[in-house]
């Protein structure tokens, strides 16, 4: 005689919900044994020292000749290193722009330097004009560039919505703002997800207008293939890339036809290929490599809500 018994497995978290008296697993606790070094490290975080190069400092920060003979209009008064210095402290301390203005006015006064400080309203415009710089930390990519290996670039863009920027409107007028400000993020990366170029523009700027700015000068001669959507397509651009030996894997418009001209060779070749295959998806399959075909499933690149902070996150 055989008796079968069924063993019911209980889930620990469900048992804890039924019986709250069950205590959770005790977490390990660690004791600090080097309090002296720990305290010194915490104090060191607050040591903010500015070491300036020898010589006159004002010419390095201020353009003392904003008006140049033969050039129309006034040149920029504050130089780029000065604005980047103020912005670095602005992000580091997390203060408002009025506080930053007072901080640098007091700093130059203590050092007995006659260096003007932009007003808080002017700082907002100067901060928005700071160019974005991409710094590569990938050793493999640096070695590839040093060896002169070919690189493929992928171009795309997305919208940036600053949800908190309309708060002042609601505070001033007592009603919500119907339109929230938008910006456009343009980005270029290789199939290994190394970012090479980033630009933020107004929404009216077309994608194709930013293609040249997204190609770094150090890899311009190593570029082998350009992969992008139809927003980056024009007969002039793809023909220029084709003449440079770069494969433009950019789909043409659905209504594109063959031109039969000497300066539309690549355009005619792609249009004829799509016509023979009967679908534009054949071009996508041929123009994309194995690595880039995986991008839609690994990269989430929709509209990004930045909130009140000027931070950009790419979700992988």
C-alpha positions as CSV (number, residue, x, y, z in Angstrom):
1,X,0.0,0.0,0.0
2,X,1.4,3.3,-1.1
3,X,0.4,6.6,0.5
4,X,1.2,9.8,-1.4
5,X,1.6,13.0,0.6
6,X,1.6,16.5,-0.9
7,X,4.0,19.0,0.8
8,X,2.8,22.6,0.7
9,X,5.7,25.0,0.4
10,X,5.1,28.3,2.3
11,X,6.4,31.6,1.0
12,X,8.3,33.5,3.7
13,X,7.0,36.9,2.8
14,X,3.3,35.6,2.8
15,X,3.7,34.1,6.2
16,X,5.1,37.4,7.5
17,X,2.0,39.2,6.2
18,X,-0.3,36.8,7.9
19,X,1.7,36.8,11.2
20,X,3.2,40.3,11.8
21,X,4.9,39.0,15.0
22,X,7.5,37.2,12.9
23,X,10.7,39.3,13.1
24,X,12.6,39.9,10.0
25,X,16.1,38.6,9.5
26,X,18.6,40.7,11.5
27,X,20.9,42.7,9.2
28,X,24.6,42.6,9.8
29,X,26.0,45.6,11.6
30,X,29.5,47.0,11.3
31,X,31.4,49.0,13.8
32,X,33.7,51.9,12.8
33,X,37.2,51.3,14.2
34,X,39.1,54.1,12.5
35,X,37.2,57.1,13.8
36,X,40.3,59.4,13.5
37,X,40.7,58.8,9.7
38,X,37.0,58.8,9.2
39,X,36.6,62.3,10.8
40,X,39.5,63.7,8.8
41,X,37.9,62.4,5.6
42,X,34.6,64.1,6.4
43,X,36.4,67.4,7.2
44,X,38.3,67.2,4.0
45,X,35.1,67.2,2.0
46,X,34.4,70.7,3.1
47,X,37.8,72.1,2.2
48,X,37.3,74.2,-0.9
49,X,40.5,75.9,-2.1
50,X,41.0,77.7,-5.3
51,X,44.5,77.6,-6.7
52,X,44.9,80.1,-9.6
53,X,47.9,80.2,-11.9
54,X,50.5,82.9,-11.4
55,X,50.2,86.1,-13.3
56,X,47.3,88.4,-13.9
57,X,44.0,86.6,-13.4
58,X,41.5,89.1,-14.7
59,X,42.5,88.8,-18.4
60,X,41.9,85.0,-18.2
61,X,38.3,85.6,-17.0
62,X,37.3,88.9,-18.5
63,X,37.4,90.2,-22.1
64,X,38.7,93.8,-21.5
65,X,38.2,94.7,-25.1
66,X,34.6,93.7,-25.9
67,X,34.5,96.1,-28.9
68,X,36.8,95.2,-31.8
69,X,37.3,97.4,-34.8
70,X,35.9,95.9,-37.9
71,X,33.6,93.5,-36.0
72,X,29.9,94.4,-35.6
73,X,28.4,94.3,-32.1
74,X,29.9,93.7,-28.7
75,X,31.9,90.6,-28.0
76,X,31.3,88.4,-24.9
77,X,32.5,90.1,-21.7
78,X,32.9,86.9,-19.6
79,X,35.2,84.2,-21.0
80,X,34.3,80.5,-21.0
81,X,36.6,79.4,-18.2
82,X,35.1,82.0,-15.8
83,X,31.5,80.8,-16.6
84,X,32.5,77.1,-16.1
85,X,34.1,78.0,-12.8
86,X,31.0,79.7,-11.5
87,X,28.8,76.9,-12.8
88,X,31.0,74.3,-11.1
89,X,30.4,75.9,-7.7
90,X,26.7,76.4,-8.5
91,X,26.3,72.7,-9.0
92,X,28.6,71.8,-6.1
93,X,27.1,74.0,-3.4
94,X,23.5,73.8,-4.7
95,X,22.9,77.5,-4.0
96,X,20.7,79.9,-5.9
97,X,22.1,82.2,-8.5
98,X,21.8,85.2,-6.2
99,X,23.8,83.4,-3.6
100,X,26.5,82.5,-6.2
101,X,26.7,86.1,-7.3
102,X,27.3,87.2,-3.7
103,X,29.8,84.3,-3.1
104,X,32.1,85.3,-5.9
105,X,31.8,89.0,-5.2
106,X,33.0,88.3,-1.7
107,X,35.7,86.0,-2.9
108,X,37.2,88.6,-5.3
109,X,36.9,91.2,-2.6
110,X,38.8,89.1,-0.1
111,X,41.5,88.4,-2.7
112,X,41.6,92.1,-3.6
113,X,40.9,91.5,-7.2
114,X,38.8,93.8,-9.4
115,X,36.9,91.1,-11.3
116,X,33.2,91.7,-12.1
117,X,30.6,89.1,-11.5
118,X,27.6,88.5,-13.8
119,X,24.2,89.3,-12.3
120,X,22.0,86.4,-11.4
121,X,19.7,87.0,-14.4
122,X,22.7,87.0,-16.8
123,X,24.1,83.9,-15.1
124,X,21.0,82.0,-16.3
125,X,21.7,82.8,-19.9
126,X,25.4,82.1,-19.6
127,X,24.8,78.7,-18.0
128,X,22.5,77.7,-20.8
129,X,25.2,78.5,-23.4
130,X,27.9,76.2,-21.8
131,X,28.8,73.5,-24.3
132,X,28.4,69.9,-23.3
133,X,31.6,67.9,-23.3
134,X,31.8,64.2,-23.6
135,X,34.7,62.5,-21.8
136,X,35.5,59.0,-22.7
137,X,36.4,56.6,-19.9
138,X,36.4,53.4,-21.9
139,X,40.0,52.0,-22.4
140,X,38.9,49.7,-25.2
141,X,37.5,52.6,-27.2
142,X,40.7,54.7,-26.6
143,X,42.8,51.9,-27.8
144,X,40.6,51.4,-30.9
145,X,41.0,55.1,-31.7
146,X,44.7,55.0,-31.2
147,X,45.1,52.0,-33.5
148,X,43.0,53.8,-36.1
149,X,40.2,51.2,-36.3
150,X,36.9,52.1,-38.1
151,X,33.9,53.2,-36.0
152,X,30.2,53.2,-36.7
153,X,28.0,56.0,-35.2
154,X,24.3,55.9,-34.4
155,X,22.4,59.2,-34.3
156,X,19.1,59.8,-32.5
157,X,17.3,62.6,-30.7
158,X,14.6,62.8,-28.0
159,X,12.6,65.4,-26.2
160,X,13.4,66.9,-22.8
161,X,10.5,68.1,-20.7
162,X,11.4,70.3,-17.7
163,X,8.3,69.7,-15.6
164,X,9.2,72.0,-12.7
165,X,10.1,75.0,-14.9
166,X,6.5,76.2,-15.0
167,X,6.2,76.4,-11.2
168,X,7.0,80.1,-11.2
169,X,4.0,80.7,-13.5
170,X,1.7,79.0,-11.2
171,X,3.1,80.8,-8.2
172,X,2.8,84.2,-9.9
173,X,-0.6,83.9,-11.6
174,X,-2.3,81.3,-9.4
175,X,-3.1,78.9,-12.2
176,X,-1.3,75.9,-13.8
177,X,0.8,76.5,-16.9
178,X,-0.7,74.8,-20.0
179,X,2.6,74.6,-21.8
180,X,5.8,73.2,-20.2
181,X,9.1,74.1,-21.8
182,X,10.7,71.5,-24.0
183,X,14.3,71.0,-25.3
184,X,15.8,68.5,-27.7
185,X,18.6,66.2,-26.9
186,X,20.8,65.0,-29.8
187,X,23.1,62.1,-29.2
188,X,25.6,60.0,-31.2
189,X,27.0,56.6,-30.0
190,X,28.6,53.5,-31.3
191,X,27.1,50.0,-31.2
192,X,29.1,49.4,-27.9
193,X,27.0,52.1,-26.3
194,X,29.9,54.6,-26.0
195,X,28.6,58.1,-26.3
196,X,30.6,60.4,-28.6
197,X,28.5,63.5,-28.9
198,X,25.7,65.3,-27.0
199,X,23.9,68.5,-27.9
200,X,20.8,70.2,-26.5
201,X,18.9,72.6,-28.7
202,X,15.5,74.1,-29.2
203,X,12.7,71.9,-30.5
204,X,12.6,73.8,-33.8
205,X,16.1,72.5,-34.7
206,X,15.9,69.6,-37.2
207,X,17.9,66.4,-36.5
208,X,19.9,66.6,-39.7
209,X,21.2,70.0,-38.8
210,X,23.0,68.6,-35.8
211,X,24.7,65.6,-37.5
212,X,28.0,67.4,-38.2
213,X,28.2,68.7,-34.6
214,X,27.7,65.2,-33.2
215,X,30.8,63.8,-35.0
216,X,33.9,64.4,-32.8
217,X,37.0,65.6,-34.7
218,X,39.2,62.8,-33.4
219,X,37.1,60.1,-35.0
220,X,36.0,62.0,-38.1
221,X,38.6,60.2,-40.2
222,X,37.8,56.8,-38.7
223,X,34.1,56.9,-39.4
224,X,32.9,53.9,-41.4
225,X,29.1,53.9,-41.2
226,X,26.4,56.3,-40.1
227,X,23.1,54.7,-38.8
228,X,20.1,57.0,-38.2
229,X,16.4,57.2,-38.9
230,X,14.7,59.2,-41.7
231,X,15.0,62.5,-39.9
232,X,18.6,62.6,-40.8
233,X,18.1,61.9,-44.5
234,X,18.8,64.3,-47.4
235,X,20.2,63.6,-50.8
236,X,23.0,66.1,-50.3
237,X,24.1,64.7,-46.9
238,X,24.1,61.0,-47.9
239,X,25.9,61.8,-51.1
240,X,28.6,63.7,-49.2
241,X,29.0,60.8,-46.8
242,X,29.2,58.3,-49.6
243,X,31.9,60.3,-51.4
244,X,34.0,60.3,-48.2
245,X,33.8,56.5,-48.1
246,X,31.2,56.4,-45.3
247,X,28.2,54.1,-45.6
248,X,25.1,56.2,-44.8
249,X,22.6,53.6,-43.4
250,X,19.7,56.1,-43.4
251,X,16.3,55.2,-44.9
252,X,15.0,57.5,-47.6
253,X,11.4,58.8,-47.6
254,X,8.7,56.4,-48.7
255,X,7.9,58.5,-51.8
256,X,11.5,58.8,-52.9
257,X,12.2,58.1,-56.6
258,X,15.4,57.7,-58.6
259,X,16.9,61.0,-59.9
260,X,19.4,59.6,-62.4
261,X,21.9,62.3,-61.7
262,X,25.7,62.2,-61.1
263,X,25.3,63.6,-57.6
264,X,22.6,61.2,-56.5
265,X,24.3,57.8,-56.9
266,X,23.8,56.6,-53.4
267,X,20.2,57.8,-53.4
268,X,19.4,56.1,-56.6
269,X,21.1,52.9,-55.4
270,X,19.1,52.7,-52.2
271,X,15.8,53.6,-53.9
272,X,16.3,50.9,-56.5
273,X,17.2,48.3,-53.9
274,X,14.0,49.0,-51.9
275,X,12.0,48.9,-55.1
276,X,13.4,45.5,-56.0
277,X,12.8,44.1,-52.5
278,X,9.4,45.6,-52.2
279,X,9.8,46.9,-48.7
280,X,11.9,49.4,-46.8
281,X,12.5,46.7,-44.1
282,X,15.0,45.0,-46.4
283,X,17.1,48.2,-46.3
284,X,17.0,48.2,-42.5
285,X,18.1,44.6,-42.4
286,X,21.0,45.2,-44.8
287,X,22.1,48.6,-43.4
288,X,22.2,47.5,-39.7
289,X,24.8,45.3,-38.2
290,X,24.2,42.6,-35.6
291,X,25.1,44.9,-32.8
292,X,22.8,47.8,-33.8
293,X,19.9,45.4,-34.4
294,X,19.9,44.8,-30.6
295,X,19.7,48.4,-29.7
296,X,15.9,48.8,-29.7
297,X,15.5,46.1,-27.1
298,X,18.4,47.3,-24.9
299,X,18.0,51.1,-25.0
300,X,15.0,53.0,-23.8
301,X,15.3,56.4,-25.3
302,X,11.8,58.1,-25.0
303,X,10.9,61.5,-23.8
304,X,12.9,62.4,-20.7
305,X,11.4,64.4,-17.8
306,X,14.2,66.4,-16.2
307,X,12.2,68.0,-13.4
308,X,13.9,70.8,-11.7
309,X,17.5,69.4,-12.1
310,X,19.7,69.7,-15.2
311,X,20.4,66.0,-15.2
312,X,20.1,63.6,-18.1
313,X,19.6,59.8,-17.6
314,X,19.8,57.2,-20.4
315,X,18.0,54.0,-19.4
316,X,19.6,50.7,-20.4
